[in-house]
Amino acid sequence: MVRKFNKLSTEHFGVKTGDRFKTIKHHHEVGGDLKEGTELVLESIAHFPTLYRLKDSDGKIWTLPVHSVESVK
């Protein structure tokens, strides 16, 4: 059985690759930390649970839950 939620996508509920976001709270990963207010660009979307893969200004990819960021207009 192939599970579609195991694939990355470029669009989900109006959010798409290239959209800009900023963190609304501190985020920790094994590879480092992001401060609240850090601006990032959406690279792709992982599903189940929905997570955004975002790139920082240094080109590093971060995986954040959707409730940890907000859209930057």
N, C-alpha and C positions, 0 to 999 in steps of 0.2 A: 504494500500500500504506500503510495507516494503522498506525503503530507505537504500541501502547498505552503503552510505557515513556516516551514523550514527554509524558505527562500527569502532573499532580500528583495525589496521593491524600491521603486523610485517615487511612488506617489501613494498617499493614503489619506482619505478624507480631506482633500484639498491641500495637504502639505506635500511639497515635492522637493526633489533634489535641487540644491542651490539656495533654498530658503534660508534666511538668517534667523538665529535664535540667540538668546542669552540665558545663562543659568540664573535661577531664582533662589538657589540655595547652594551651599557648599557641596561638592561632589568628590568622593574618594574612589580611586581604583588602585589596583596593585601597582600600576605604572606611574602614579602621581595623583595630584589633587587639582581641582578646579575651584577657583573662588567664585562666590556669588557675583553675578554681573559680567562674567566672561562671555564674550561674543564668539559664536561658532557658526559654521555653515553645514547644512545637512548634506551628507554623502549618500546615505541609504536608510531604509527602514527595515528593522527586523520585527518579526511577528511572533505572538504567543509566548510571552507577553510582548506587547508592542514597545519597542525600544528604538530610539534614534541613534544612528551612528553619525557623529558630528566631527568636523575637522576644525582644529584651532588655528591660530595665525602662524604657528610653527609647522603646520602640516600633520600634527599628531591626531589620530582618530580616537575618539572617546565614545563610549556606549552609555547613554543616559536614558532613564525612564522618561516618558513624555511629561510626567508631572513635575520634573525637575527643571524644565525650560519653558520660556515663553517666546512667542514670535516677535521679531524685531521688524517693524514696518519702515 
